[in-house]
Amino acid sequence: MASSPLNDVQHANFIILSLIRDAARADPGTACCRFGMTLAQLKAISDLPPDGVMAIVNGMGNEALFFPREDLDRLLQLPPAVSAVLVSATARLPAARGAKSAAQRSASA
């Protein structure tokens, strides 16, 4: 069996970027909602040719481009039906807003 030229983080980045790119090309509006991204972010990803995706993945090395939800550990402990309801009822904040909100909360504490 041949080994992959990508490490595990690069492989994850490649798969997720490729999935988002394909979804954005098929239906940008739905992709925005599904992935919690702006149209500008989706356009930047959907405009990438396959070798562009690989260049980004290789350039990132061991840096993950996508991170799990803050509450992933809690969601994994719940029954699937409960976690599905909780996820659908929880607002997803863009990364920059989430980081800003966390910084504001700690500053006011």
Biopython code that builds the backbone (N, CA, C, O; Angstrom):
import numpy as np
from Bio.PDB.StructureBuilder import StructureBuilder

atoms = [
    (1, "MET", "N", (0.847, -1.174, 0.000)),
    (1, "MET", "CA", (0.000, 0.000, 0.000)),
    (1, "MET", "C", (0.893, 1.239, 0.000)),
    (1, "MET", "O", (1.811, 1.338, 0.814)),
    (2, "ALA", "N", (0.636, 2.175, -0.896)),
    (2, "ALA", "CA", (1.433, 3.392, -1.001)),
    (2, "ALA", "C", (1.041, 4.363, 0.102)),
    (2, "ALA", "O", (-0.131, 4.480, 0.459)),
    (3, "SER", "N", (2.030, 5.051, 0.630)),
    (3, "SER", "CA", (1.732, 6.033, 1.669)),
    (3, "SER", "C", (1.401, 7.375, 1.019)),
    (3, "SER", "O", (1.861, 7.676, -0.083)),
    (4, "SER", "N", (0.605, 8.167, 1.711)),
    (4, "SER", "CA", (0.190, 9.470, 1.212)),
    (4, "SER", "C", (1.316, 10.481, 1.391)),
    (4, "SER", "O", (2.021, 10.451, 2.400)),
    (5, "PRO", "N", (1.489, 11.378, 0.418)),
    (5, "PRO", "CA", (2.496, 12.425, 0.584)),
    (5, "PRO", "C", (2.055, 13.510, 1.568)),
    (5, "PRO", "O", (2.838, 14.395, 1.913)),
    (6, "LEU", "N", (0.804, 13.437, 2.017)),
    (6, "LEU", "CA", (0.274, 14.421, 2.950)),
    (6, "LEU", "C", (0.241, 13.850, 4.360)),
    (6, "LEU", "O", (-0.047, 12.668, 4.550)),
    (7, "ASN", "N", (0.538, 14.698, 5.356)),
    (7, "ASN", "CA", (0.366, 14.249, 6.738)),
    (7, "ASN", "C", (-1.128, 14.322, 7.089)),
    (7, "ASN", "O", (-1.937, 14.748, 6.265)),
    (8, "ASP", "N", (-1.485, 13.914, 8.286)),
    (8, "ASP", "CA", (-2.904, 13.847, 8.645)),
    (8, "ASP", "C", (-3.590, 15.212, 8.638)),
    (8, "ASP", "O", (-4.747, 15.312, 8.230)),
    (9, "VAL", "N", (-2.904, 16.257, 9.080)),
    (9, "VAL", "CA", (-3.501, 17.599, 9.085)),
    (9, "VAL", "C", (-3.672, 18.095, 7.650)),
    (9, "VAL", "O", (-4.708, 18.667, 7.313)),
    (10, "GLN", "N", (-2.676, 17.883, 6.814)),
    (10, "GLN", "CA", (-2.782, 18.288, 5.416)),
    (10, "GLN", "C", (-3.912, 17.527, 4.717)),
    (10, "GLN", "O", (-4.657, 18.101, 3.924)),
    (11, "HIS", "N", (-4.028, 16.251, 5.016)),
    (11, "HIS", "CA", (-5.083, 15.448, 4.417)),
    (11, "HIS", "C", (-6.458, 15.998, 4.810)),
    (11, "HIS", "O", (-7.343, 16.125, 3.965)),
    (12, "ALA", "N", (-6.632, 16.322, 6.093)),
    (12, "ALA", "CA", (-7.897, 16.902, 6.553)),
    (12, "ALA", "C", (-8.161, 18.242, 5.854)),
    (12, "ALA", "O", (-9.274, 18.490, 5.391)),
    (13, "ASN", "N", (-7.149, 19.096, 5.779)),
    (13, "ASN", "CA", (-7.308, 20.384, 5.094)),
    (13, "ASN", "C", (-7.717, 20.186, 3.638)),
    (13, "ASN", "O", (-8.599, 20.884, 3.139)),
    (14, "PHE", "N", (-7.073, 19.232, 2.954)),
    (14, "PHE", "CA", (-7.374, 18.962, 1.550)),
    (14, "PHE", "C", (-8.823, 18.503, 1.374)),
    (14, "PHE", "O", (-9.540, 18.997, 0.504)),
    (15, "ILE", "N", (-9.239, 17.560, 2.202)),
    (15, "ILE", "CA", (-10.601, 17.033, 2.088)),
    (15, "ILE", "C", (-11.630, 18.123, 2.351)),
    (15, "ILE", "O", (-12.587, 18.269, 1.590)),
    (16, "ILE", "N", (-11.442, 18.887, 3.416)),
    (16, "ILE", "CA", (-12.430, 19.914, 3.762)),
    (16, "ILE", "C", (-12.453, 21.029, 2.722)),
    (16, "ILE", "O", (-13.529, 21.461, 2.310)),
    (17, "LEU", "N", (-11.281, 21.502, 2.290)),
    (17, "LEU", "CA", (-11.255, 22.535, 1.251)),
    (17, "LEU", "C", (-11.927, 22.048, -0.029)),
    (17, "LEU", "O", (-12.674, 22.794, -0.662)),
    (18, "SER", "N", (-11.667, 20.816, -0.406)),
    (18, "SER", "CA", (-12.265, 20.259, -1.622)),
    (18, "SER", "C", (-13.777, 20.144, -1.494)),
    (18, "SER", "O", (-14.505, 20.469, -2.432)),
    (19, "LEU", "N", (-14.256, 19.683, -0.337)),
    (19, "LEU", "CA", (-15.704, 19.581, -0.122)),
    (19, "LEU", "C", (-16.370, 20.949, -0.170)),
    (19, "LEU", "O", (-17.415, 21.116, -0.799)),
    (20, "ILE", "N", (-15.766, 21.920, 0.493)),
    (20, "ILE", "CA", (-16.330, 23.277, 0.500)),
    (20, "ILE", "C", (-16.297, 23.864, -0.904)),
    (20, "ILE", "O", (-17.261, 24.494, -1.339)),
    (21, "ARG", "N", (-15.189, 23.660, -1.617)),
    (21, "ARG", "CA", (-15.075, 24.179, -2.987)),
    (21, "ARG", "C", (-16.187, 23.607, -3.870)),
    (21, "ARG", "O", (-16.847, 24.351, -4.596)),
    (22, "ASP", "N", (-16.392, 22.310, -3.812)),
    (22, "ASP", "CA", (-17.419, 21.680, -4.636)),
    (22, "ASP", "C", (-18.817, 22.156, -4.247)),
    (22, "ASP", "O", (-19.651, 22.404, -5.118)),
    (23, "ALA", "N", (-19.076, 22.283, -2.955)),
    (23, "ALA", "CA", (-20.386, 22.756, -2.490)),
    (23, "ALA", "C", (-20.624, 24.208, -2.912)),
    (23, "ALA", "O", (-21.733, 24.566, -3.308)),
    (24, "ALA", "N", (-19.591, 25.036, -2.828)),
    (24, "ALA", "CA", (-19.718, 26.448, -3.199)),
    (24, "ALA", "C", (-19.965, 26.598, -4.692)),
    (24, "ALA", "O", (-20.701, 27.490, -5.116)),
    (25, "ARG", "N", (-19.358, 25.736, -5.485)),
    (25, "ARG", "CA", (-19.578, 25.791, -6.935)),
    (25, "ARG", "C", (-20.996, 25.350, -7.288)),
    (25, "ARG", "O", (-21.591, 25.875, -8.229)),
    (26, "ALA", "N", (-21.536, 24.397, -6.546)),
    (26, "ALA", "CA", (-22.880, 23.882, -6.836)),
    (26, "ALA", "C", (-23.973, 24.843, -6.373)),
    (26, "ALA", "O", (-24.935, 25.083, -7.102)),
    (27, "ASP", "N", (-23.831, 25.398, -5.162)),
    (27, "ASP", "CA", (-24.866, 26.269, -4.593)),
    (27, "ASP", "C", (-24.246, 27.135, -3.492)),
    (27, "ASP", "O", (-24.214, 26.731, -2.330)),
    (28, "PRO", "N", (-23.753, 28.328, -3.856)),
    (28, "PRO", "CA", (-23.070, 29.186, -2.880)),
    (28, "PRO", "C", (-23.910, 29.542, -1.658)),
    (28, "PRO", "O", (-23.390, 29.572, -0.543)),
    (29, "GLY", "N", (-25.186, 29.809, -1.846)),
    (29, "GLY", "CA", (-26.042, 30.180, -0.715)),
    (29, "GLY", "C", (-26.158, 29.071, 0.312)),
    (29, "GLY", "O", (-26.026, 29.306, 1.513)),
    (30, "THR", "N", (-26.404, 27.864, -0.167)),
    (30, "THR", "CA", (-26.507, 26.722, 0.735)),
    (30, "THR", "C", (-25.163, 26.450, 1.407)),
    (30, "THR", "O", (-25.110, 26.132, 2.595)),
    (31, "ALA", "N", (-24.084, 26.577, 0.646)),
    (31, "ALA", "CA", (-22.744, 26.350, 1.207)),
    (31, "ALA", "C", (-22.433, 27.355, 2.316)),
    (31, "ALA", "O", (-21.801, 27.002, 3.311)),
    (32, "CYS", "N", (-22.871, 28.605, 2.151)),
    (32, "CYS", "CA", (-22.678, 29.614, 3.203)),
    (32, "CYS", "C", (-23.306, 29.143, 4.504)),
    (32, "CYS", "O", (-22.688, 29.203, 5.567)),
    (33, "CYS", "N", (-24.539, 28.676, 4.405)),
    (33, "CYS", "CA", (-25.254, 28.223, 5.601)),
    (33, "CYS", "C", (-24.630, 26.967, 6.186)),
    (33, "CYS", "O", (-24.443, 26.877, 7.400)),
    (34, "ARG", "N", (-24.312, 26.012, 5.354)),
    (34, "ARG", "CA", (-23.769, 24.745, 5.838)),
    (34, "ARG", "C", (-22.422, 24.897, 6.518)),
    (34, "ARG", "O", (-22.164, 24.263, 7.542)),
    (35, "PHE", "N", (-21.567, 25.728, 5.958)),
    (35, "PHE", "CA", (-20.202, 25.824, 6.467)),
    (35, "PHE", "C", (-19.954, 27.073, 7.303)),
    (35, "PHE", "O", (-18.853, 27.255, 7.824)),
    (36, "GLY", "N", (-20.957, 27.936, 7.441)),
    (36, "GLY", "CA", (-20.802, 29.130, 8.259)),
    (36, "GLY", "C", (-19.747, 30.083, 7.726)),
    (36, "GLY", "O", (-18.994, 30.680, 8.495)),
    (37, "MET", "N", (-19.696, 30.221, 6.411)),
    (37, "MET", "CA", (-18.696, 31.070, 5.779)),
    (37, "MET", "C", (-19.388, 32.197, 5.021)),
    (37, "MET", "O", (-20.574, 32.114, 4.702)),
    (38, "THR", "N", (-18.636, 33.238, 4.742)),
    (38, "THR", "CA", (-19.164, 34.350, 3.952)),
    (38, "THR", "C", (-19.072, 34.005, 2.467)),
    (38, "THR", "O", (-18.359, 33.083, 2.072)),
    (39, "LEU", "N", (-19.803, 34.760, 1.658)),
    (39, "LEU", "CA", (-19.711, 34.563, 0.211)),
    (39, "LEU", "C", (-18.297, 34.847, -0.291)),
    (39, "LEU", "O", (-17.813, 34.168, -1.197)),
    (40, "ALA", "N", (-17.633, 35.842, 0.289)),
    (40, "ALA", "CA", (-16.258, 36.155, -0.128)),
    (40, "ALA", "C", (-15.313, 34.987, 0.155)),
    (40, "ALA", "O", (-14.462, 34.653, -0.670)),
    (41, "GLN", "N", (-15.470, 34.370, 1.330)),
    (41, "GLN", "CA", (-14.636, 33.212, 1.657)),
    (41, "GLN", "C", (-14.920, 32.059, 0.699)),
    (41, "GLN", "O", (-13.997, 31.406, 0.212)),
    (42, "LEU", "N", (-16.199, 31.813, 0.433)),
    (42, "LEU", "CA", (-16.559, 30.734, -0.489)),
    (42, "LEU", "C", (-16.061, 31.000, -1.894)),
    (42, "LEU", "O", (-15.609, 30.081, -2.577)),
    (43, "LYS", "N", (-16.137, 32.244, -2.332)),
    (43, "LYS", "CA", (-15.648, 32.575, -3.668)),
    (43, "LYS", "C", (-14.154, 32.330, -3.764)),
    (43, "LYS", "O", (-13.673, 31.794, -4.762)),
    (44, "ALA", "N", (-13.414, 32.720, -2.730)),
    (44, "ALA", "CA", (-11.970, 32.505, -2.737)),
    (44, "ALA", "C", (-11.638, 31.017, -2.839)),
    (44, "ALA", "O", (-10.699, 30.627, -3.534)),
    (45, "ILE", "N", (-12.412, 30.197, -2.144)),
    (45, "ILE", "CA", (-12.182, 28.746, -2.188)),
    (45, "ILE", "C", (-12.662, 28.165, -3.511)),
    (45, "ILE", "O", (-11.963, 27.353, -4.116)),
    (46, "SER", "N", (-13.848, 28.568, -3.970)),
    (46, "SER", "CA", (-14.401, 27.978, -5.194)),
    (46, "SER", "C", (-13.615, 28.369, -6.437)),
    (46, "SER", "O", (-13.663, 27.661, -7.443)),
    (47, "ASP", "N", (-12.896, 29.476, -6.385)),
    (47, "ASP", "CA", (-12.069, 29.896, -7.523)),
    (47, "ASP", "C", (-10.753, 29.120, -7.633)),
    (47, "ASP", "O", (-10.048, 29.228, -8.637)),
    (48, "LEU", "N", (-10.426, 28.344, -6.605)),
    (48, "LEU", "CA", (-9.157, 27.612, -6.621)),
    (48, "LEU", "C", (-9.202, 26.418, -7.571)),
    (48, "LEU", "O", (-10.136, 25.618, -7.523)),
    (49, "PRO", "N", (-8.196, 26.299, -8.432)),
    (49, "PRO", "CA", (-8.081, 25.070, -9.221)),
    (49, "PRO", "C", (-7.505, 23.978, -8.313)),
    (49, "PRO", "O", (-6.988, 24.284, -7.239)),
    (50, "PRO", "N", (-7.586, 22.713, -8.730)),
    (50, "PRO", "CA", (-7.060, 21.632, -7.883)),
    (50, "PRO", "C", (-5.607, 21.847, -7.440)),
    (50, "PRO", "O", (-5.261, 21.567, -6.292)),
    (51, "ASP", "N", (-4.762, 22.339, -8.342)),
    (51, "ASP", "CA", (-3.367, 22.561, -7.941)),
    (51, "ASP", "C", (-3.246, 23.733, -6.966)),
    (51, "ASP", "O", (-2.289, 23.796, -6.195)),
    (52, "GLY", "N", (-4.198, 24.652, -6.992)),
    (52, "GLY", "CA", (-4.233, 25.742, -6.016)),
    (52, "GLY", "C", (-4.573, 25.234, -4.624)),
    (52, "GLY", "O", (-3.999, 25.678, -3.629)),
    (53, "VAL", "N", (-5.525, 24.287, -4.564)),
    (53, "VAL", "CA", (-5.873, 23.659, -3.285)),
    (53, "VAL", "C", (-4.645, 22.945, -2.727)),
    (53, "VAL", "O", (-4.321, 23.083, -1.548)),
    (54, "MET", "N", (-3.967, 22.186, -3.578)),
    (54, "MET", "CA", (-2.772, 21.449, -3.127)),
    (54, "MET", "C", (-1.669, 22.401, -2.668)),
    (54, "MET", "O", (-0.977, 22.115, -1.691)),
    (55, "ALA", "N", (-1.499, 23.516, -3.352)),
    (55, "ALA", "CA", (-0.472, 24.479, -2.962)),
    (55, "ALA", "C", (-0.759, 25.045, -1.574)),
    (55, "ALA", "O", (0.150, 25.191, -0.757)),
    (56, "ILE", "N", (-2.019, 25.360, -1.315)),
    (56, "ILE", "CA", (-2.393, 25.878, 0.004)),
    (56, "ILE", "C", (-2.181, 24.814, 1.068)),
    (56, "ILE", "O", (-1.610, 25.088, 2.123)),
    (57, "VAL", "N", (-2.640, 23.601, 0.789)),
    (57, "VAL", "CA", (-2.498, 22.495, 1.740)),
    (57, "VAL", "C", (-1.022, 22.251, 2.056)),
    (57, "VAL", "O", (-0.647, 22.114, 3.221)),
    (58, "ASN", "N", (-0.205, 22.198, 1.038)),
    (58, "ASN", "CA", (1.235, 21.982, 1.269)),
    (58, "ASN", "C", (1.862, 23.145, 2.012)),
    (58, "ASN", "O", (2.709, 22.946, 2.883)),
    (59, "GLY", "N", (1.453, 24.356, 1.675)),
    (59, "GLY", "CA", (2.008, 25.538, 2.323)),
    (59, "GLY", "C", (1.648, 25.648, 3.795)),
    (59, "GLY", "O", (2.413, 26.209, 4.579)),
    (60, "MET", "N", (0.497, 25.122, 4.177)),
    (60, "MET", "CA", (0.060, 25.183, 5.574)),
    (60, "MET", "C", (0.799, 24.199, 6.469)),
    (60, "MET", "O", (0.844, 24.385, 7.685)),
    (61, "GLY", "N", (1.374, 23.165, 5.891)),
    (61, "GLY", "CA", (2.107, 22.190, 6.704)),
    (61, "GLY", "C", (1.214, 21.555, 7.752)),
    (61, "GLY", "O", (0.203, 20.938, 7.417)),
    (62, "ASN", "N", (1.576, 21.700, 9.015)),
    (62, "ASN", "CA", (0.832, 21.101, 10.129)),
    (62, "ASN", "C", (-0.222, 22.024, 10.724)),
    (62, "ASN", "O", (-0.732, 21.753, 11.811)),
    (63, "GLU", "N", (-0.556, 23.103, 10.038)),
    (63, "GLU", "CA", (-1.550, 24.053, 10.549)),
    (63, "GLU", "C", (-2.944, 23.705, 10.029)),
    (63, "GLU", "O", (-3.186, 23.733, 8.823)),
    (64, "ALA", "N", (-3.838, 23.385, 10.925)),
    (64, "ALA", "CA", (-5.219, 23.074, 10.543)),
    (64, "ALA", "C", (-5.938, 24.351, 10.135)),
    (64, "ALA", "O", (-5.822, 25.381, 10.799)),
    (65, "LEU", "N", (-6.674, 24.274, 9.045)),
    (65, "LEU", "CA", (-7.457, 25.416, 8.580)),
    (65, "LEU", "C", (-8.851, 25.449, 9.190)),
    (65, "LEU", "O", (-9.490, 26.500, 9.224)),
    (66, "PHE", "N", (-9.322, 24.310, 9.670)),
    (66, "PHE", "CA", (-10.674, 24.195, 10.194)),
    (66, "PHE", "C", (-10.618, 23.531, 11.559)),
    (66, "PHE", "O", (-9.908, 22.545, 11.755)),
    (67, "PHE", "N", (-11.368, 24.078, 12.495)),
    (67, "PHE", "CA", (-11.328, 23.601, 13.867)),
    (67, "PHE", "C", (-12.699, 23.117, 14.319)),
    (67, "PHE", "O", (-13.720, 23.599, 13.828)),
    (68, "PRO", "N", (-12.729, 22.177, 15.242)),
    (68, "PRO", "CA", (-14.017, 21.671, 15.724)),
    (68, "PRO", "C", (-14.758, 22.723, 16.546)),
    (68, "PRO", "O", (-14.177, 23.705, 17.008)),
    (69, "ARG", "N", (-16.024, 22.492, 16.708)),
    (69, "ARG", "CA", (-16.857, 23.353, 17.539)),
    (69, "ARG", "C", (-16.336, 23.357, 18.970)),
    (69, "ARG", "O", (-15.722, 22.391, 19.423)),
    (70, "GLU", "N", (-16.588, 24.451, 19.669)),
    (70, "GLU", "CA", (-16.186, 24.543, 21.074)),
    (70, "GLU", "C", (-16.851, 23.486, 21.940)),
    (70, "GLU", "O", (-16.266, 23.017, 22.916)),
    (71, "ASP", "N", (-18.065, 23.113, 21.585)),
    (71, "ASP", "CA", (-18.828, 22.180, 22.401)),
    (71, "ASP", "C", (-18.809, 20.744, 21.861)),
    (71, "ASP", "O", (-19.681, 19.947, 22.207)),
    (72, "LEU", "N", (-17.841, 20.413, 21.032)),
    (72, "LEU", "CA", (-17.793, 19.090, 20.413)),
    (72, "LEU", "C", (-17.762, 17.968, 21.445)),
    (72, "LEU", "O", (-18.453, 16.963, 21.276)),
    (73, "ASP", "N", (-16.982, 18.116, 22.501)),
    (73, "ASP", "CA", (-16.899, 17.063, 23.517)),
    (73, "ASP", "C", (-18.262, 16.803, 24.153)),
    (73, "ASP", "O", (-18.639, 15.655, 24.385)),
    (74, "ARG", "N", (-18.985, 17.865, 24.427)),
    (74, "ARG", "CA", (-20.317, 17.722, 25.021)),
    (74, "ARG", "C", (-21.283, 17.078, 24.034)),
    (74, "ARG", "O", (-22.068, 16.210, 24.414)),
    (75, "LEU", "N", (-21.234, 17.499, 22.760)),
    (75, "LEU", "CA", (-22.126, 16.940, 21.746)),
    (75, "LEU", "C", (-21.894, 15.443, 21.547)),
    (75, "LEU", "O", (-22.843, 14.692, 21.326)),
    (76, "LEU", "N", (-20.648, 15.013, 21.625)),
    (76, "LEU", "CA", (-20.326, 13.601, 21.430)),
    (76, "LEU", "C", (-20.804, 12.727, 22.579)),
    (76, "LEU", "O", (-20.972, 11.519, 22.413)),
    (77, "GLN", "N", (-21.021, 13.323, 23.735)),
    (77, "GLN", "CA", (-21.492, 12.566, 24.893)),
    (77, "GLN", "C", (-23.014, 12.424, 24.929)),
    (77, "GLN", "O", (-23.544, 11.598, 25.672)),
    (78, "LEU", "N", (-23.703, 13.215, 24.141)),
    (78, "LEU", "CA", (-25.167, 13.195, 24.127)),
    (78, "LEU", "C", (-25.690, 12.161, 23.132)),
    (78, "LEU", "O", (-24.986, 11.792, 22.192)),
    (79, "PRO", "N", (-26.919, 11.694, 23.334)),
    (79, "PRO", "CA", (-27.537, 10.825, 22.327)),
    (79, "PRO", "C", (-27.647, 11.594, 21.004)),
    (79, "PRO", "O", (-27.891, 12.801, 21.017)),
    (80, "PRO", "N", (-27.474, 10.928, 19.885)),
    (80, "PRO", "CA", (-27.495, 11.624, 18.586)),
    (80, "PRO", "C", (-28.717, 12.513, 18.362)),
    (80, "PRO", "O", (-28.581, 13.607, 17.814)),
    (81, "ALA", "N", (-29.890, 12.076, 18.766)),
    (81, "ALA", "CA", (-31.091, 12.889, 18.558)),
    (81, "ALA", "C", (-31.025, 14.187, 19.364)),
    (81, "ALA", "O", (-31.463, 15.235, 18.891)),
    (82, "VAL", "N", (-30.490, 14.119, 20.557)),
    (82, "VAL", "CA", (-30.382, 15.310, 21.408)),
    (82, "VAL", "C", (-29.319, 16.256, 20.852)),
    (82, "VAL", "O", (-29.539, 17.465, 20.786)),
    (83, "SER", "N", (-28.172, 15.714, 20.452)),
    (83, "SER", "CA", (-27.116, 16.577, 19.929)),
    (83, "SER", "C", (-27.557, 17.254, 18.638)),
    (83, "SER", "O", (-27.192, 18.404, 18.393)),
    (84, "ALA", "N", (-28.343, 16.558, 17.801)),
    (84, "ALA", "CA", (-28.842, 17.165, 16.564)),
    (84, "ALA", "C", (-29.737, 18.359, 16.859)),
    (84, "ALA", "O", (-29.646, 19.385, 16.185)),
    (85, "VAL", "N", (-30.602, 18.233, 17.866)),
    (85, "VAL", "CA", (-31.493, 19.339, 18.245)),
    (85, "VAL", "C", (-30.670, 20.491, 18.820)),
    (85, "VAL", "O", (-30.904, 21.653, 18.485)),
    (86, "LEU", "N", (-29.709, 20.169, 19.681)),
    (86, "LEU", "CA", (-28.869, 21.196, 20.295)),
    (86, "LEU", "C", (-28.071, 21.964, 19.249)),
    (86, "LEU", "O", (-27.967, 23.189, 19.325)),
    (87, "VAL", "N", (-27.510, 21.262, 18.282)),
    (87, "VAL", "CA", (-26.737, 21.919, 17.228)),
    (87, "VAL", "C", (-27.626, 22.832, 16.400)),
    (87, "VAL", "O", (-27.223, 23.944, 16.058)),
    (88, "SER", "N", (-28.833, 22.377, 16.075)),
    (88, "SER", "CA", (-29.722, 23.195, 15.251)),
    (88, "SER", "C", (-30.209, 24.433, 15.997)),
    (88, "SER", "O", (-30.568, 25.429, 15.368)),
    (89, "ALA", "N", (-30.227, 24.387, 17.318)),
    (89, "ALA", "CA", (-30.708, 25.518, 18.118)),
    (89, "ALA", "C", (-29.588, 26.452, 18.551)),
    (89, "ALA", "O", (-29.855, 27.501, 19.136)),
    (90, "THR", "N", (-28.345, 26.092, 18.274)),
    (90, "THR", "CA", (-27.201, 26.889, 18.698)),
    (90, "THR", "C", (-26.705, 27.732, 17.537)),
    (90, "THR", "O", (-26.401, 27.210, 16.464)),
    (91, "ALA", "N", (-26.625, 29.043, 17.758)),
    (91, "ALA", "CA", (-26.121, 29.933, 16.714)),
    (91, "ALA", "C", (-24.629, 29.716, 16.530)),
    (91, "ALA", "O", (-23.876, 29.594, 17.497)),
    (92, "ARG", "N", (-24.217, 29.671, 15.267)),
    (92, "ARG", "CA", (-22.807, 29.500, 14.957)),
    (92, "ARG", "C", (-22.219, 30.878, 14.675)),
    (92, "ARG", "O", (-22.686, 31.573, 13.773)),
    (93, "LEU", "N", (-21.209, 31.282, 15.429)),
    (93, "LEU", "CA", (-20.572, 32.574, 15.234)),
    (93, "LEU", "C", (-19.366, 32.425, 14.327)),
    (93, "LEU", "O", (-18.647, 31.429, 14.408)),
    (94, "PRO", "N", (-19.135, 33.410, 13.459)),
    (94, "PRO", "CA", (-17.901, 33.387, 12.683)),
    (94, "PRO", "C", (-16.708, 33.428, 13.627)),
    (94, "PRO", "O", (-16.806, 33.961, 14.732)),
    (95, "ALA", "N", (-15.587, 32.871, 13.197)),
    (95, "ALA", "CA", (-14.409, 32.765, 14.053)),
    (95, "ALA", "C", (-13.971, 34.114, 14.616)),
    (95, "ALA", "O", (-13.678, 34.217, 15.807)),
    (96, "ALA", "N", (-13.923, 35.137, 13.785)),
    (96, "ALA", "CA", (-13.456, 36.448, 14.249)),
    (96, "ALA", "C", (-14.389, 37.017, 15.305)),
    (96, "ALA", "O", (-13.931, 37.588, 16.295)),
    (97, "ARG", "N", (-15.674, 36.868, 15.106)),
    (97, "ARG", "CA", (-16.635, 37.365, 16.090)),
    (97, "ARG", "C", (-16.549, 36.583, 17.381)),
    (97, "ARG", "O", (-16.617, 37.153, 18.471)),
    (98, "GLY", "N", (-16.398, 35.272, 17.255)),
    (98, "GLY", "CA", (-16.295, 34.431, 18.439)),
    (98, "GLY", "C", (-15.069, 34.791, 19.259)),
    (98, "GLY", "O", (-15.140, 34.855, 20.486)),
    (99, "ALA", "N", (-13.941, 35.026, 18.592)),
    (99, "ALA", "CA", (-12.712, 35.396, 19.292)),
    (99, "ALA", "C", (-12.869, 36.768, 19.940)),
    (99, "ALA", "O", (-12.412, 36.987, 21.061)),
    (100, "LYS", "N", (-13.520, 37.692, 19.226)),
    (100, "LYS", "CA", (-13.727, 39.032, 19.769)),
    (100, "LYS", "C", (-14.637, 38.959, 20.987)),
    (100, "LYS", "O", (-14.379, 39.617, 21.995)),
    (101, "SER", "N", (-15.691, 38.170, 20.905)),
    (101, "SER", "CA", (-16.609, 38.048, 22.040)),
    (101, "SER", "C", (-15.920, 37.464, 23.257)),
    (101, "SER", "O", (-16.160, 37.907, 24.380)),
    (102, "ALA", "N", (-15.066, 36.472, 23.045)),
    (102, "ALA", "CA", (-14.328, 35.866, 24.153)),
    (102, "ALA", "C", (-13.385, 36.895, 24.775)),
    (102, "ALA", "O", (-13.248, 36.957, 25.997)),
    (103, "ALA", "N", (-12.742, 37.696, 23.940)),
    (103, "ALA", "CA", (-11.822, 38.723, 24.444)),
    (103, "ALA", "C", (-12.603, 39.797, 25.231)),
    (103, "ALA", "O", (-12.140, 40.279, 26.264)),
    (104, "GLN", "N", (-13.778, 40.157, 24.729)),
    (104, "GLN", "CA", (-14.593, 41.155, 25.425)),
    (104, "GLN", "C", (-15.085, 40.625, 26.764)),
    (104, "GLN", "O", (-15.125, 41.363, 27.748)),
    (105, "ARG", "N", (-15.467, 39.326, 26.807)),
    (105, "ARG", "CA", (-15.940, 38.755, 28.061)),
    (105, "ARG", "C", (-14.822, 38.733, 29.099)),
    (105, "ARG", "O", (-15.055, 39.052, 30.265)),
    (106, "SER", "N", (-13.610, 38.358, 28.685)),
    (106, "SER", "CA", (-12.520, 38.290, 29.650)),
    (106, "SER", "C", (-12.085, 39.679, 30.094)),
    (106, "SER", "O", (-11.626, 39.842, 31.224)),
    (107, "ALA", "N", (-12.220, 40.687, 29.230)),
    (107, "ALA", "CA", (-11.842, 42.057, 29.584)),
    (107, "ALA", "C", (-12.819, 42.650, 30.594)),
    (107, "ALA", "O", (-12.435, 43.430, 31.466)),
    (108, "SER", "N", (-14.102, 42.263, 30.460)),
    (108, "SER", "CA", (-15.095, 42.811, 31.374)),
    (108, "SER", "C", (-15.187, 42.047, 32.685)),
    (108, "SER", "O", (-15.864, 42.487, 33.614)),
    (109, "ALA", "N", (-14.515, 40.912, 32.767)),
    (109, "ALA", "CA", (-14.580, 40.098, 33.995)),
    (109, "ALA", "C", (-13.670, 40.628, 35.085)),
    (109, "ALA", "O", (-13.613, 40.056, 36.173)),
]
sb = StructureBuilder()
sb.init_structure("model")
sb.init_model(0)
sb.init_chain("A")
sb.init_seg("    ")
for serial, (resi, resn, name, xyz) in enumerate(atoms, 1):
    if name == "N":
        sb.init_residue(resn, " ", resi, " ")
    sb.init_atom(name, np.array(xyz, "f"), 0.0, 1.0, " ", f" {name:<3s}", serial, name[0])
structure = sb.get_structure()
